[in-house]
Amino acid sequence: AVAKENAAKRAAGLEALAAKLSGANAQAAPETSFDPLKALQTRESSIAARQAALDKKAAEREAEEAAKAERLATAKENAAKRAAGLEALAARLGRDRTASVGVP
């Protein structure tokens, strides 16, 4: 009998607390209705933000490709200079060798 009485008191207390909290929540956050214009604006701004991020990545990728192309062009230039230098050295060594042997 005492256990039933205590359980009933706890249940009544919990119900009172629930009613009090739901009343506080109702006052703190009034019910909002769906605003299709606001939802559309939110969606558009989200799409715009994603597009801006994609554009930024594309610009970064283009900059990386341009830098890579510049490095490749520089490497080709340097290779051509080395090849020309080696050809000149080979020609000079060939002349030196023929001169030292006495072949005109």
N, C-alpha and C positions, 0 to 999 in steps of 0.2 A: 504494500500500500504506500509506503514512504517512497519507494523507488518510482512508482507511477506518478506520485505527486511531484517529485523532483524533475522527472522527465517532462511533465506537463508545464512546469514553471520554465524549464530551459526552452521548450518549444515556443512558449508565449514570448519569452525574452528575445529569441531569435527572430520571431515574426515581427516584433516591435522594431528590432534593429534593422531588419530588411525594409520595413515600411519607411523608417527614418532615412535610410541610405537612398532608397529610390526617390524619396521626396527631395533630398539634397541634390541628387544627380539631375532630376528634372529641372531644378532651379539653376544649376550650374551650367548645364548644356541644353539650351532649348532645342527642340527638334528642328532640324533643317530639312528643307525640301530640295529635290534634285533640280539643279539649274542647268539646262542643256547648253546654254550659251557659255557658261563658265566651264563646263566639261569640254566643250569644243575648243575653247581658248587654251585650256590646260593641255589638251591633246596636241594642238598646233604648236604650243611652245615646247612640248616634249619632242615633237618631230623636228622642230627647228634646232633644238639642242643636239639631237642625234646627228642631224645633217651637218651642223657645225663641227662636231667631233670627227665625222667622216671626212669633211673637207680638210680639217687640220691634218689628219693622218695622210690624206692624199698629197697635201703640200709637203709634208715631211718626206714621204716616199719619193716625190719628184726631186726634192733637194738632195736626197741620198743618191738617186740615179744620176743627177747632174754632177755631183762630187765624184761618183765612180767613173763617169765618162771623162771627167777632167784628169783624174789619176791615170786612166788608161791612155789618154792622149799624151800625157807627160811621160809615161813609161815608154810609149812608142817612139817619142822624140828622143829620149835618152838612148834607146836601143839603136836608133838610126845613127845617132852621134857616135856611139861605141863602134858600130859596124864601119862607119866611115873612117874612124880613127884606126881601127884594126887593118882596114884595107890600105890606108896610107902607110902604116907601119910595115905591112907585108911588102908593099911596093918598095919602100926604102930599104928594107932588108934584102930584097931581091937584087936591087941595084948594087948594094954594098957587097953582096956575095959575088956578083959577076965582076965587079971591079977588083976584088981581091984575088980572083982567080986569073985575071988578065984577059978575060973574054970581052971583046969590044961590044 
